[in-house]
Amino acid sequence: MNAVTLPAELWADVDEGTEALVEEWRVKEHDTVTAGQVLGSVVLVKSSHEITAPVAGTVQRICVQVEETFARGTTLIELS
């Protein structure tokens, strides 16, 4: 199982305790994705960032839904 998170470098200059918001998902559970494919986008400190698949696989679970917030290190999507 591959856990997809917001890359650590995007959190580098962000204060501890700050949360991000899932803006949209472009995939749904059980979709097949390719490495580098855009899965969705999030907003962190007023900036939108795309989330990409680190590897090819199948979306097993979307862990954070649209309009939900999440903290640093949270698994957003699980791929197999």
N, C-alpha and C positions, 0 to 999 in steps of 0.2 A: 504494500500500500504506500502511495506517495502522498504526503500531506502538502498541500499548496498553501503557503502563507505569504503575507506581504513582505517583500525582500527587506532584510535588515538595514540596508543602506538608506532606504526611504525613511526609516525611523531615526537615523543618526542624529539629526538636529532637533528632534521632537522631545518635549518635556515628558518625563515619566508620568503616567496616568492619563495621557492624551489618548483618545480613541479615534478610530477611523470609521467611516460609514460605507457600507456596500451600496453603490449607486445602481449597478445593473449586472445581471448575468446574461451572457450570450449563449450559454449552454444550459442543458437540463440534465438531470440524473439519467444515466445509461447512455448518454451521447458518447461517441468515439471522438477523440481529439488527437491532434498531432502535436509534436514538440514545438513550442513557440507560438502555438495558436492562442489568440486572445480569448480568454474565458469570461472576462467581465471587467468592470472598473470600480474603483473605490475612491473616496475623497478623504484626504488626510491634510489637515491644516489648510483648508481652502484650495487645495490642488487636487486635480483628478489624475489617477494613475491606472494604467491597464494592468490586469493580472494575466499572465501568460502561463501556459502549461509547461512545466519543466521537462516533461517526457511525454511520449505518446501513450495513450491508454484510454480507459473508459471512466467516465465520471461515475463514481460509486455513490457519493453523497455530497450534497451542498450543505455545509455546516452552518453558514451564516447567511441569512436571507436578505433580500433587498430591503433597504431602509433600516437594517439593524446595524448597531455599532459593535466594534470589536477592539480588543487590546492587542498590543505588540505580542507576536508569537502565536496568535490564534490560528488554528487550522481553518481555512476558508472552504476548501474543497478537498475531497479525497479521490485520488485516481488509482486505478489498478492497471 
